[in-house]
Amino acid sequence: MLSAADVPLEPFLAQFAQLNIPVAFLVPTQTGYTKSIMDATAPVRELLEDARVHVYEEQLQGPDNKKKVESCFVYPDHLEKTEASLYRPKTKHGDPRIWFSGLKQYCDPYNLLALVVIDGVIYVIDLSNPDIAQSLIDGGYVHSLLTADDTEGSIIERELLRKIQAIHDEGFLPSVTEGDPGVGDTLEHALGINRNNDKNPDYKGIELKTLRAKRNGKTKRETRSTLFSQVPDGGLKYREILDTYGKMQIPRNKDKPRFQLYETFRVAHVNGYGLLLDVDEASDRLYILHQDPETGKQMRVSWWDMSELRKRLLQKHPRTFWVTAESETISGVEHFLYTKILYTKNPNTALLTPLLASGVITVDLAAHITEAGKYRDHGALFKIEKKNLPLLFATPEEFIL
């Protein structure tokens, strides 16, 4: 059906070849446009399968097996979110179909549509729209969105940067959550995403990390930021570490003691619980040690395989926005103004071991048993100060909002 398009395809082929980005083309016929249905042609199926978005051959027929995929319509200067429906009807041998919600408001019948997939999101580009086509050909907004790594960032990076800039422009926002999680929860709430407690990045392949710019007298002291959380691979389990080495203490802002272990762990530095970290390069492991206060003898408590920590770092931080927020209390409620973004990508995992060994990266354990006897922990948190991020990530970019 490409021959039925109302503009020729050939002028655009060189553009996508130069971009080196996989693309498939669709042309909605009048009948398909009216019925809100398009054939998922072989190139479209191949594009979605190669991008690990969808495999039609594995999909059962019928409306109950329809798959929805996040998508965007590309305009000359902005994006609009939509959703793709991928399905195989019970009729006509289950021939693969595709449709985009709101397509009738975006294009007309016989327009030439280009489909690209970035981080699992399908982007629809109406090449029959002269403004959109010009933006692609002349190196404008559409071209820069599809450039995987230009100086202004990729399509998702620029989209997220624009959204956070708009949030900044709203001024101080009231926290949606009390306490430490508020700075992150408030930003994610403003972005319309849920708090991410899994191991994958937050926003279309980009991890979001937020931290307060704390005031201490006339100077500012930024809190450490969590790289990732990972429980030990062997030795004592988290609860067993608490049971063995925890203490009865009165937490901050509490008036009653509880059994807890809230502490930072460093290599070659014994903390208040008699615990420290040790890097063993021979076994490629990171150990928690306990040092006897009387004899100084050290005993291995738990460990992580460094290979797993390196994988975890790559999984969590292929691309990251480290967002700094000013914090003010207004009418008894903490408010945040997001002021700076440090953008990092492609961590140098080979440096994880020496950065742990030098104490640049630390581990926080935070666990306690409530008065009711319920056990709680906040994970084993691998942390770094923002000023040290360039030691782990090459050429970070900073944006002042």
Phi and psi in degrees as a GROMACS rama.xvg file:
@    title "Ramachandran Plot"
@    xaxis  label "Phi"
@    yaxis  label "Psi"
@TYPE xy
-62.3859  -30.7144  LEU-2
-66.4977  -17.5305  SER-3
-87.0111  -3.61955  ALA-4
-61.561  149.062  ALA-5
-83.0672  -0.122973  ASP-6
-135.665  151.224  VAL-7
-71.7362  146.571  PRO-8
-79.5143  -34.3466  LEU-9
-53.5725  -42.3547  GLU-10
-61.2037  -21.6735  PRO-11
-91.9734  -16.624  PHE-12
-62.8274  -41.0324  LEU-13
-64.2282  -35.4398  ALA-14
-62.6102  -46.4166  GLN-15
-72.9448  -28.3249  PHE-16
-65.1758  -42.1978  ALA-17
-66.8006  -35.3179  GLN-18
-70.9332  -21.3375  LEU-19
55.4819  45.7032  ASN-20
-124.48  132.125  ILE-21
-60.106  139.956  PRO-22
-147.292  149.555  VAL-23
-132.557  153.857  ALA-24
-119.644  145.367  PHE-25
-134.307  150.346  LEU-26
-132.784  108.5  VAL-27
-72.0254  122.315  PRO-28
-74.4524  169.357  THR-29
-61.9135  -41.8354  GLN-30
-65.6839  -47.8251  THR-31
-63.0766  -39.1647  GLY-32
-62.0953  -43.2308  TYR-33
-66.4668  -40.2705  THR-34
-88.2376  0.0860161  LYS-35
58.2425  53.2338  SER-36
-152.319  138.233  ILE-37
-135.674  147.354  MET-38
-71.1912  133.26  ASP-39
-84.5659  94.5419  ALA-40
-66.4435  168.607  THR-41
-56.2217  -44.7723  ALA-42
-61.679  -36.1742  PRO-43
-66.664  -44.5079  VAL-44
-61.3064  -41.7489  ARG-45
-65.8846  -40.7258  GLU-46
-59.603  -47.0515  LEU-47
-68.9895  -35.9463  LEU-48
-70.9658  -43.8496  GLU-49
-63.2294  -32.2444  ASP-50
-85.1243  2.79315  ALA-51
59.2829  36.467  ARG-52
-93.8764  -43.2029  VAL-53
-165.508  142.707  HIS-54
-120.777  106.592  VAL-55
-62.4366  -35.4942  TYR-56
-63.0811  -23.1302  GLU-57
-94.0797  -1.86153  GLU-58
-90.9969  132.913  GLN-59
-77.151  158.05  LEU-60
-80.9615  157.739  GLN-61
104.773  157.47  GLY-62
-64.7871  -26.1709  PRO-63
-68.0856  -17.3732  ASP-64
-105.603  12.4217  ASN-65
-63.5307  141.804  LYS-66
-114.485  134.079  LYS-67
-102.824  135.893  LYS-68
-129.759  132.484  VAL-69
-59.7733  135.208  GLU-70
-143.914  169.31  SER-71
-142.792  141.029  CYS-72
-90.0443  132.167  PHE-73
-97.1552  125.718  VAL-74
-109.652  174.672  TYR-75
-60.469  -24.8104  PRO-76
-140.997  9.33912  ASP-77
-163.851  175.774  HIS-78
-117.121  152.661  LEU-79
-130.011  129.766  GLU-80
-72.6085  145.089  LYS-81
-148.498  -163.622  THR-82
-147.448  135.844  GLU-83
-97.2318  140.499  ALA-84
-107.094  122.127  SER-85
-114.878  123.113  LEU-86
-158.427  167.505  TYR-87
-128.235  114.914  ARG-88
-70.1133  162.214  PRO-89
-73.4931  -20.7615  LYS-90
-92.8836  169.084  THR-91
53.1938  43.7213  LYS-92
61.8333  16.6741  HIS-93
70.3152  33.1886  GLY-94
-57.081  132.733  ASP-95
-60.0949  139.126  PRO-96
-128.035  156.391  ARG-97
-145.666  142.706  ILE-98
-151.556  147.875  TRP-99
-114.775  127.973  PHE-100
-60.9451  131.009  SER-101
81.0169  10.4276  GLY-102
-60.7519  -33.5395  LEU-103
-66.8498  -23.2524  LYS-104
-86.8319  -11.0758  GLN-105
-99.0942  -37.0348  TYR-106
-143.017  -179.693  CYS-107
-119.37  165.601  ASP-108
-57.4542  142.69  PRO-109
71.0139  11.2982  TYR-110
-70.248  149.744  ASN-111
-90.2204  115.446  LEU-112
-107.378  130.399  LEU-113
-101.944  134.592  ALA-114
-114.226  129.504  LEU-115
-130.536  155.059  VAL-116
-123.125  126.126  VAL-117
-132.231  120.967  ILE-118
53.544  41.2217  ASP-119
80.1254  0.242393  GLY-120
-104.125  133.12  VAL-121
-90.1675  127.349  ILE-122
-108.951  127.29  TYR-123
-106.095  124.485  VAL-124
-122.128  115.33  ILE-125
-83.3696  95.9739  ASP-126
-73.3606  -11.4496  LEU-127
-78.9888  -15.2625  SER-128
-78.9379  114.639  ASN-129
-60.9334  -32.5011  PRO-130
-69.1044  -39.9837  ASP-131
-67.3371  -45.3111  ILE-132
-60.4676  -41.8635  ALA-133
-64.9936  -38.4302  GLN-134
-64.7651  -30.4722  SER-135
-75.9835  -47.9856  LEU-136
-71.5842  -37.8834  ILE-137
-88.7271  8.81307  ASP-138
76.2088  26.8332  GLY-139
-84.67  -150.508  GLY-140
-57.1765  -47.4968  TYR-141
-63.6899  -42.2114  VAL-142
-61.139  -44.6852  HIS-143
-67.7831  -31.7534  SER-144
-63.5221  -35.5185  LEU-145
-90.4552  -3.36692  LEU-146
-79.9821  118.321  THR-147
-61.8623  -32.0838  ALA-148
-153.198  56.3875  ASP-149
-86.0769  179.801  ASP-150
-68.1572  -21.2352  THR-151
-95.7633  -2.21409  GLU-152
97.851  166.424  GLY-153
-80.8183  179.718  SER-154
-57.3025  -45.2856  ILE-155
-72.7852  -40.227  ILE-156
-60.3607  -45.5004  GLU-157
-68.2141  -36.9295  ARG-158
-62.3856  -46.7109  GLU-159
-67.795  -40.1098  LEU-160
-60.138  -41.7585  LEU-161
-64.7897  -39.2693  ARG-162
-67.0723  -42.4169  LYS-163
-69.7436  -33.6829  ILE-164
-60.6999  -41.7162  GLN-165
-64.8357  -37.55  ALA-166
-65.4433  -42.286  ILE-167
-57.8083  -42.1238  HIS-168
-65.4335  -18.6295  ASP-169
-74.3017  -15.2937  GLU-170
90.2371  -161.61  GLY-171
-66.5242  131.129  PHE-172
-109.885  137.357  LEU-173
-67.391  141.409  PRO-174
-65.4785  138.135  SER-175
-90.2972  -7.41884  VAL-176
-139.823  139.313  THR-177
-76.1432  149.174  GLU-178
83.8381  -163.866  GLY-179
-57.8751  -38.9298  ASP-180
-68.0902  -10.0275  PRO-181
-59.7133  -38.0697  GLY-182
-64.6517  -37.4692  VAL-183
-80.6925  -42.3945  GLY-184
-62.0449  -37.4076  ASP-185
-68.0199  -40.7542  THR-186
-65.9844  -45.3955  LEU-187
-65.2271  -36.0918  GLU-188
-63.277  -42.1805  HIS-189
-66.3847  -29.6794  ALA-190
-83.1676  -9.86361  LEU-191
79.522  27.0106  GLY-192
-121.517  155.704  ILE-193
-85.5994  156.156  ASN-194
-58.2012  134.716  ARG-195
-101.748  109.733  ASN-196
-106.272  5.51895  ASN-197
-92.5656  -168.843  ASP-198
-93.5072  1.99856  LYS-199
-103.171  157.862  ASN-200
-60.0131  160.23  PRO-201
-79.6662  -46.4183  ASP-202
-125.046  96.9414  TYR-203
49.5851  44.3574  LYS-204
92.2166  -2.08626  GLY-205
-109.135  126.573  ILE-206
-80.9473  139.767  GLU-207
-109.45  123.687  LEU-208
-125.165  128.308  LYS-209
-119.022  146.774  THR-210
-149.985  150.424  LEU-211
-83.0359  143.327  ARG-212
-90.8356  100.223  ALA-213
-85.6395  142.886  LYS-214
-96.3882  133.35  ARG-215
-134.716  92.1833  ASN-216
70.1627  -123.285  GLY-217
-96.0633  -1.62062  LYS-218
-112.759  163.743  THR-219
-111.185  138.439  LYS-220
-128.062  111.967  ARG-221
-82.31  142.435  GLU-222
-70.0256  155.444  THR-223
-67.5269  153.275  ARG-224
-113.529  143.778  SER-225
-83.2808  124.216  THR-226
-73.9762  -49.8548  LEU-227
-169.557  169.587  PHE-228
-118.194  144.211  SER-229
-159.679  120.35  GLN-230
-72.9099  154.131  VAL-231
-58.2173  150.135  PRO-232
-83.4959  -23.4441  ASP-233
-154.043  174.279  GLY-234
82.155  -152.067  GLY-235
-64.8515  139.726  LEU-236
-76.4991  167.356  LYS-237
-53.5938  -48.9589  TYR-238
-62.8402  -36.4905  ARG-239
-69.2922  -33.1257  GLU-240
-63.9619  -43.7219  ILE-241
-61.9298  -48.0195  LEU-242
-60.8322  -34.8513  ASP-243
-83.821  -38.7765  THR-244
-120.866  0.0579844  TYR-245
-69.7837  169.004  GLY-246
-138.534  156.832  LYS-247
-79.1452  118.507  MET-248
-143.838  160.086  GLN-249
-98.3211  113.427  ILE-250
-68.4015  163.563  PRO-251
-59.3157  141.211  ARG-252
63.3154  19.543  ASN-253
-123.009  155.831  LYS-254
-113.272  -1.61123  ASP-255
-123.89  141.251  LYS-256
-72.5064  156.602  PRO-257
-147.96  160.795  ARG-258
-81.6361  120.777  PHE-259
-152.855  168.572  GLN-260
-144.058  97.3845  LEU-261
-121.449  105.554  TYR-262
-162.275  155.196  GLU-263
-94.0419  137.897  THR-264
-111.044  132.808  PHE-265
-132.187  157.363  ARG-266
-71.0301  133.959  VAL-267
63.2974  22.2999  ALA-268
-137.06  112.718  HIS-269
-77.875  126.626  VAL-270
-90.4848  -173.625  ASN-271
-67.0477  -9.53513  GLY-272
-104.524  9.66529  TYR-273
74.5185  21.3241  GLY-274
-116.142  151.067  LEU-275
-153.937  171.167  LEU-276
-104.196  156.267  LEU-277
-146.404  130.771  ASP-278
-96.372  122.966  VAL-279
-109.832  100.05  ASP-280
-69.4119  -27.7279  GLU-281
-63.4496  -44.296  ALA-282
-93.1978  -5.13873  SER-283
55.7575  50.9687  ASP-284
-131.594  154.031  ARG-285
-110.886  121.897  LEU-286
-106.774  147.667  TYR-287
-94.7622  126.323  ILE-288
-113.991  152.231  LEU-289
-114.349  131.385  HIS-290
-108.605  122.963  GLN-291
-64.3577  124.841  ASP-292
-65.5132  -22.6341  PRO-293
-92.1286  -47.9974  GLU-294
-94.2931  -19.5673  THR-295
77.1577  2.4294  GLY-296
-70.7889  137.431  LYS-297
-106.818  141.868  GLN-298
-130.497  137.294  MET-299
-73.3282  133.138  ARG-300
-106.138  -54.046  VAL-301
-150.25  170.03  SER-302
-154.279  159.388  TRP-303
-118.043  141.538  TRP-304
-78.2621  124.207  ASP-305
-61.0527  -30.6883  MET-306
-61.4692  -37.861  SER-307
-70.3372  -36.2035  GLU-308
-66.7227  -37.7668  LEU-309
-65.0104  -41.7136  ARG-310
-61.9006  -40.6457  LYS-311
-63.8091  -41.2033  ARG-312
-62.7307  -44.5669  LEU-313
-64.4528  -39.4608  LEU-314
-66.007  -39.7973  GLN-315
-84.6326  -27.6079  LYS-316
-129.663  48.0794  HIS-317
-61.7995  -37.5134  PRO-318
-148.036  135.141  ARG-319
-140.764  138.009  THR-320
-102.997  114.119  PHE-321
-95.6777  105.358  TRP-322
-103.374  125.143  VAL-323
-99.8656  138.449  THR-324
-126.959  137.16  ALA-325
-77.3898  142.465  GLU-326
-119.832  130.742  SER-327
-137.508  142.325  GLU-328
-94.7652  119.236  THR-329
-123.286  118.554  ILE-330
54.0505  40.0397  SER-331
80.8798  1.88923  GLY-332
-118.781  132.999  VAL-333
-69.7182  134.18  GLU-334
-121.794  153.949  HIS-335
-127.546  140.148  PHE-336
-122.817  114.826  LEU-337
-83.1967  118.744  TYR-338
-117.259  -26.5824  THR-339
-142.795  149.715  LYS-340
-131.422  129.827  ILE-341
-107.613  120.82  LEU-342
-103.222  122.589  TYR-343
-125.353  158.61  THR-344
-155.608  160.191  LYS-345
51.341  70.4686  ASN-346
-61.7914  145.601  PRO-347
-85.6906  92.6976  ASN-348
-65.5643  -21.9392  THR-349
-64.6319  -18.9848  ALA-350
-91.9119  -2.85511  LEU-351
-62.1506  -45.0971  LEU-352
-62.304  -52.6306  THR-353
-64.467  -30.5685  PRO-354
-71.2765  -32.7763  LEU-355
-68.7474  -43.4822  LEU-356
-63.0334  -32.4822  ALA-357
-88.7473  -3.599  SER-358
84.2722  5.09692  GLY-359
-68.2293  -40.7014  VAL-360
-102.313  131.215  ILE-361
-123.024  173.137  THR-362
-125.902  130.728  VAL-363
-107.599  130.682  ASP-364
-109.953  134.657  LEU-365
-140.632  102.63  ALA-366
-144.458  150.807  ALA-367
-157.242  168.838  HIS-368
-116.375  124.023  ILE-369
-70.2258  169.846  THR-370
-60.3981  -28.1606  GLU-371
-82.9771  0.00527651  ALA-372
89.061  10.8048  GLY-373
-89.8142  133.7  LYS-374
-84.675  137.601  TYR-375
-140.473  141.681  ARG-376
-140.394  159.176  ASP-377
-108.523  16.8421  HIS-378
89.9037  164.108  GLY-379
-92.3464  108.543  ALA-380
-101.88  118.442  LEU-381
-87.76  119.976  PHE-382
-125.053  157.499  LYS-383
-149.77  148.032  ILE-384
-77.6949  144.649  GLU-385
-57.4301  -36.0224  LYS-386
-63.5534  -19.7318  LYS-387
-96.3914  0.209965  ASN-388
-57.3105  -36.669  LEU-389
-62.2422  -16.1043  PRO-390
-74.7744  -19.44  LEU-391
-110.781  -29.2079  LEU-392
-120.74  130.541  PHE-393
-75.6513  141.779  ALA-394
41.6413  60.2377  THR-395
-65.047  149.678  PRO-396
-109.376  137.783  GLU-397
-112.374  136.254  GLU-398
-121.44  125.501  PHE-399
-96.1418  122.043  ILE-400
